Amino acid sequence: MASRTPPVADRSEDEQRPVGRTPRRRLSVDERREQLIAVALDLFAQRPPEEVSIDDIAAAAGASRPLVYHYFPGKQAIYEESLRRAGQELAGRFEEKAEGALSERLHRVMGRYLDFVDSHGPGFAALLRGGSVAASPGTTAVIDEVRRAAYEQILLHLALREPSAGVRRTVRAWIANAEITSLEWLGERSVPREELQLQLVQEFVVALTVTAAREPGLALELADFFTAEQPDGPTGRLVRDLAGLLGVPGLADALGRLAAGLAAE
């Protein structure tokens, strides 16, 4: 009896390849899984997760739908794993050597952060805005881990002996502000990326200065911080901009009146 020719779906990749074409190396189990994650992450970076299907992932990976399901139980699982990998990469971008002026270090950090936001926009935007049907406790945990890493890195850069509750609130509030501001920028592109990068760093300097105005101990630490800053750095440029405001007609007089009123109390 003639042997049965196996259907195409049952054949190996090499058996399905036309005669004369150089066979591709078969991927190992780990390699195939990593390939699917990489392909999925790329798709989720281009489109919101709800707009990406298992069929899209399979097609982009040059694989079959059943093969994707062999490695992942569904789209949510591959989305969470892709997000976890992206989250690890993003958390790593907050790491910076404790060398040089603080604002210059943060400027480099925010440059890497905005690079990431720019290249992974739609998927992260949908999640952080709370509008993604793919959001879950797993994805939320990933974002929380990134925020924690950012928080710890900023505190390391401040190098305060005992960060007060006010300082910790300031850092957390700035991280939240950086998220909101960068995601709004992602949708509007109303300013150049370099301008936003500088703005976010200067907003941190301002927030820290306001906190120091209420905490004498932090104010002493802030003196060392400003001493290390350079005139052409983010903080130096901020101080020049603020000093320039005093040239606005009536503003210096108004500020002087407020300051005199406080001194008289």
Protein Blocks (a to p, Z undefined) as FASTA:
>chain_A
ZZddddfklpcfklmpcghiacdddddfklmmmmmmmmmmmmmmmpcfklpcfklmmmmn
opafklmmmmpgbfklmmmmmmmmmmmmmmmmmgccdedjfklmmmmmmmmmmmmmmmmm
mmmmmmmnopafkbcfklmmmmmmmmmmmmmmmmmmnopabacfklmmmmmmmmmmmmmm
mmmmmmnomacfklmmmmmmmmmmmmmmmmmmmmmklmmmmmmmmmmpcfklmklmmmmm
mmmmmmpghklmmmmmmmmmmmmZZ
